[in-house]
Amino acid sequence: SDVSSAMTKTGVFTPEKEGTYTITATAKSGSAKRTAQATVVVGRTMTAAKQVAADKAAAVFSSSARDQVDKDSFTLYNAAGAKVEIKNIAFSGDGTEAILTTYSCFEDGKTYRLTDGVMEYSFIARVGKPAQMKVLTTETTVAKATTIEYGIYDANGIEVSAKYPGTIRYEEPKITNGYIIEEKNQIYMTSEGDTGTFKMVYTSQDDPTLVLSASAQITCVAASIATETNLTLTTEE
């Protein structure tokens, strides 16, 4: 396929995917023309960096990096050039995004640089005031308490619960053959096909007037088809 869009006018080739590429270069001088070809083999590479939460950045790869990199494979720098310590690493479901959690939250509006030792990319962090809440869990396994995952997002869609901790309470719970374990933020149901509905309410720890809520329905499914989280945390600390 044509990958000319990955080539600059000065001849710099920056492919977005691994593979074998044939590059053809043509030089002209008057009526004379000479053509040369080169074959380039490109392996897995880091193609971008982005912020995904108040304390998380993602290194994006051209193919799965699972089992290929760990948290020590990366270095994150703040705007002043100082290293930002990385706490742990997780991977997206397809392994193409390495999610790096930091010990401290990013500063809003500041530029950060992330490198894997080969490629380096920068991003501008956004950490705004909470504006929306979402319940992320949609299924629970039969007779197994499941943590109800949720997110608190700013106006830019960045998850900011690490920056704005708060308390959670439940309103209007209707759980068929089951119950909510509020102190553990879990739901439990006993029969496949049962459903549980409720409203989750978040109150900011620092500002009691900042209250967000989200309604949700969770379905009880058999263990073999229960939905698992798309992030897998390693044991590295």
Disulfide bonds with the S-S distance in Angstrom:
none
